Amino acid sequence: MSSRTVLVINSGSSSLKFKLVDPDSGKSRASGNVENIGEPSSSVPDHDAALRRAFDMLAEEGIDLRHCGLVAVGHRVVHGGKDFYRPTPLDDAVVSKLEQLSPLAPLHNPPALAGIEEARKLLPDVAHIAVFDTAFFHNLPAAAATYAIDRELAERWHIRRYGFHGTSHCYVSEQAAAFLGRPLDGVNQIVLHLGNGASASAIRGGRAVDTSMGLTPLEGLVMGTRSGDIDPGIYSYLWRTTKMDVDEIEALLNKRSGMLGLAGERDFRKLRSMIESGDGAARLAYDVFIHRLRKYIGAYLAVLGHTDVVTFTGGIGEHDAAVRRDALAGLEELGIELDDERNCGPARDARRVSAEGSKISVLVIPTNEELAIARDCVSVL
């Protein structure tokens, strides 16, 4: 067994995912998910109970956190604001500052803070380190990061495009360059992280120059339950005509929109069956998803000027060959050509799915955010 391990915790509003990772070998010792936190029918009333359940699950695997070489607990925090963009050791002062950022990510940061608070109580003698989803996009070019609104208001309230899924985009872009056998700073790439949450990024020489998510994870691609890009006027229109308040509109766009709102289903495997059975709503939802995805791919080809590789990752990006096919169909004149046999192959590892003659490589790279977080943690110990 390795001399050191990192416990990575991803604490959501009603679930807590954990993984015990060896940052040196990249291997996972154990992982799990505690769901339905705080729900009436659940036996897990809060995050304190959820973490204790997680520790019990580890113990059932024969793992005692006191004697497994645990050197850090890494906490995924979605929003770091303008000040937090490096892996940051957590103390009371840092936690207090993160609490002040909750209005920027009201659906994501509060449960992460609840997980941090309980984990620090249960493991007081181990370093606790926050790793931020926004970090990789901290240095976006000003033209990509800036919204065209009143400058003084934006500066006062820290309104800018922050970007999310940064840990995944960073990890996958590094793995893509390594797969191609090229230095990271010599590769221009588009990374498509497609899952229940979905985002795209344009990366020039290892540096993100654009990304689809903005102030919040609501902007950008169509997602499982999130609308992605919409006309901002929809907010005021709904408020005036339906008398919905801000919280109701926010819940609509975050939890009852996207694929779920259009088709009543967000699982792409079930959507595929619905489409094959002739469900028109499912067909439209899929077409809207693909249309938005193709728009971003085209935009980022233009932003980069020269592109070496397009990489798919995330649950949908890694496993849905039809999404990859439809997202890139007809782009041969732009230098992208898929190989159908490769694309439909069952492989789970990193692989090339573009044709031999494709000017732009197309890869599938499994993401590993927990490993990236673990390595970020040990880098600051």
Helices and strands as residue ranges (DSSP letters): E 5-11, E 15-21, E 28-35, H 47-60, G 65-67, E 70-77, E 88-89, H 92-100, G 102-104, H 109-122, E 127-132, G 135-137, H 142-145, H 151-156, H 166-180, G 184-186, E 188-194, E 198-204, E 207-211, H 233-242, H 246-255, H 258-263, H 268-276, H 280-304, E 309-313, H 314-319, H 321-328, G 332-334, H 340-343, E 351-352, E 361-364, H 369-379
